[in-house]
Amino acid sequence: MTFIIAAGRRLDTKWIGLRDGSGPVLVFLHEGLGSIELWRDFPGRIAEATGLPALVYSRHGYGRSDPLTGKRPLRYLHHEALEVLPAVLDACGVADPILIGHSDGASIALLAAGAGVVPVRGAVVMAPHVFVEDITIAGIEKAATAWKEGGLARALARYHTDPEGAFRGWNEAWLSPEFRAWNIEEYLPSIRCPLLAIQGVDDEYATLAQIDAIERQVTGPFERQDLADCRHTPWRDQPDPVAAAIAHFVASLPNRVLGFPG
């Protein structure tokens, strides 16, 4: 792992595959409790299937990156998408990203693509959130119970320098009453790059209304995969069809960035 400084924080990063400084790069954006290590071998599998290099990094408060020192602001996903991600790409010399995000990471990918803060050749969003549902809050409340009982705390300690900070930063933000109004649909009509949305039919944190909203409002090419027998983590629950769908999507992308201002 290599540490970089981005937006004033020390973040750990990992490169997979050979990179020559040109051409597209797969950029993996982890979930709300994720990290480099929690992606397991999935980024490597996609890098091998597509023949592209991959950049994986742990956000502030996760993995071996700088730990969180206070509460996450309610617009923390906006901050990650609009300020941190561009700084990470700049620090790592990535000018042509293909974003691959899961859950929180998928929302970050949508925000970045919609705001036009970075050029995006294409984006894969797995279990994305664009607004808050009752099922989302119920799932996060169950996670809080699992944390209090100790099992989740022990599991996260294997992957995060500060597991309590990683958990509380995510859990307390989403369970804040003010967060119920969180909504990023205003960014969707500005998304003109090709987009692949993947969600499990049995997702315990969201319904298919999330990708219905994305499909209805984006203005670029859109594909979706609704996966049966799949919960909130498609790349883990259905690894073969997810890897195949991503590889096909990446192979179909245009040879230039579409719809990026300037």
N, C-alpha and C positions, 0 to 999 in steps of 0.2 A: 504494500500500500504506500501511496505517496501523499503527503499533506500539502495542501495549497492554502492560500489566504484568499477568501472571497467575501465581499461585503463585511470586512472587518472580523471574520471568524476563521479559525483554523479547521479545515474540513479534510477528512480522509477520502481519498479517491483510489480507484483501481482501474487499470486499463487491461482490456482483454483483446488479444490479437494484435497484428502488426498495423501500424499507422504511418503514413508517409506525409502527413500534413495537408493532404488534399482529399477531396471526396467526402461522401457522407459518413457520419459516425452515429452509431446507436447510443442514445443517452438514456439511462435507466433512472427513473424517479420512483423511489420506494413509497410504501404505504405509511400510515400514521404511526405505526410502531416498528417500522422496518429499519433496515441498515444494509450495508454492502453484504455482510455475511448472511443476512436473512433471505436474500435473493437465491441463496444456494447456488446451484449450477445453471440456473435458467439463463442469465445473460450470456454465459459461455456457449450454451446450446444455440441461442439465437444468433450469436456472432458466427458460429460455425455454419449454421444453416444458410445464412445470408452472405457470408464471405466478407463481412464488414467488421471493422474494429468497434469495440464497445467501451464506453465510459460509464462507470458506476460510482456513485458517491453517497456518503451518509450526510444528511442535512444536520444543521446545528442542533445539538441536543440528542443526537442519535449516534449509535456505533461508537467509533473512536474519535469522532469530531468533538469540538469544544462542547462541554456540557451546558445545559440551559441554566441561566442564573436567575430567572424570574418566570412569571407566568407568560404564556404565549398570548400575544394580542389577538383579538377576534379576527383581524385581517391577516393572520400569519401566512395563509396560503397565498394571498396577494403579494405579500413581501417576498416569499420564496420564488414566486413566478416572475415578478416584475423587477426585482432587484438582485436577488441571489443567483438565480439561474443564469442571467446574462453574465454576471461576474465569474461564475464557475466556468462557463464556456470560454470566456475570454482568457482566464488564467490557464486553461488547458489547451488553448489553441484550436478550439472547435468552431468552425465557421459554417458548417453544413450539417446541422443535427437532425436526426430522426428521433423524436421523443417517444419513449415507451414508459408509460406511467401506470401505477396501480393505486387505486383508492385515492388517498390524499395526493399521491404523485400524479394520478390521472387528472385530478382537478388542476394541479399546477400546470400540467401540459396544456390543458384547455385555456387556462388564463394566459399563458405565454403566447400561444398561437393566436388567440383572439385579440390580445393587446398589441401584437406586432413588435414586441420588444426584442425578439431574435428571429432570424430567418428560420423557418421550419419546413423542411422538405415534405414531411409527413408525420403523423402522430398516431400511436396506438394507445387507447385509453381502456384499461381494464377496471371494471367496477367503479366507474367515475361517480362523483357527487357534483351536482350543479345546484341543488337546493336540499334542504333538510326535511326528511320524512320522519314520521312517528317511529317507523321500524328502525331507522338509524339510531334514534335516541335510545330505544329499547335495547338494541345491541350493545351500545356503548355503556349503558347502565349495567348490563350483564358482565361486561369486561371489568367494570369497577368492582363488582362482587368477586370476580375471579382474582383480582389484585388483592383485595382484602383477605381472601382465603389463603393467599400465599403461592398458589401454583403458578400464576402468571408472572409474579415477581421473580420466582426462581428461574423460569424459562427465559425471561428477558435479560437476566443477569449474565447469561452466556454471550450476549450479543452487544450489550451497551455498557460503556464505562459508567454511566449514571442511569441505571434502569428506572429508578423512581422518577427522575426528571423527565426521561423519555415518556413514561406512561402518563404522569400527571399533566405535563404540558399539552398532550393530545387530549386526554380524557376530560380535563377540567374546561378546556376551551369549548369542546363540542357540547358539554352538558351545561354550559352557561346559558341562562334564559335568553340573553341577548343574541346568542348564536342561532336561535331558531329563525331569525330573519335573514341569515346568511344565504346569499343567492348570487350565482355568477352567470345567469342566463343572458345578461346584457352583453357578454363577450361572445356569445355563440354566433350571431350573424356575421361577425367579422372574421370568422375562421374560414379561410378559403383553401387551405392546404388539404390534401387527401387525409381522411380520418377513418380509422378502424376502431369500432367500439365493441368490447367483449364483456359480457356479464353472465353470471350464473343465474339460472332461473330460480335457484334456491338460496340466493344471496340473503344472508341474515342481517345485512346492514342497509339494504336498499331494494327497491322494486325496479322493474323494467321501465317505469315512468322516467327514470333518469336518462336512459339512452333514447327513449321516445322523444324527450324534450330536445336532446342534442340533434337527433335526426331531423326533427321538424324545423330547427332554427339555423343550422350551419348552412353556408352557401357554397362550400366546396364539395368534392366527391366524398361520398359517405358509404361505408360498409358496416355491417353489424353481425355479430355472432351471439345468439342467445343459446347458452349451453345448458342442457338438461343434466341432472345429477351433478350440479356444480354450485358451490356456495360462493363466498366472498373473494376467494383467491383462485381465479381461473387457471393461472399458470401452474398452480400446485395440484388442484383438483382434477383438471383435464389437461395435463401437460402436452400430450401428443396433438390433439386438435388445435390447441392454442399456438403451439410452436409452428404447426403447418400453416395456420391462418396468418400468422405474423410474417413468416417467410414469403408466402405468396403475395401479401400486401406490399412488403418491401420491394420485392422483385418487380411489382407493377408500378412503382412510383416513377414520376417523370424525372428526366435527367437534369432538372433545374428546379429551383425553389419557385413555387407559384404563389402569387397573391401577397408578397411581402412588400410593404411600402418602401419605395426608394430602390 
